[in-house]
Amino acid sequence: MNILNYETFHIKILATAAPTCYANIIAKKEHFDICLGTDFLDSNFNSTFENSKKTKKENVINFLKDKKLNEIDTLVTDHIDDLPLMKLAKRTIIIKPSENLLNQLKQFSISFEVIA
């Protein structure tokens, strides 16, 4: 079963801390509607330049608002950095979770499914 191929998704977003130039290739290959990655536009990096954690959450939320969408139906992740998004998603699917990630999800009472 490949969760990313479900036909029922209204929109598929690849939100990643990876550089956009690489992430766009994956997004296109896997038929995502949009890719939100890290853009390296200048050399004066600050703490929010990387599309990670709270910055990623804000970027996803802003994108959804622009599309007049108000929820994350299904979130698929493998990383603790996506905890801010997991707190918002109606359904969270974790791929090969670490023990730390599982503990964090339980601590915040986030329901989830696991794909090994």
Order of alpha helices (4+ residues) and beta strands (2+ residues): beta-alpha-beta-alpha-beta-alpha-beta-alpha-beta
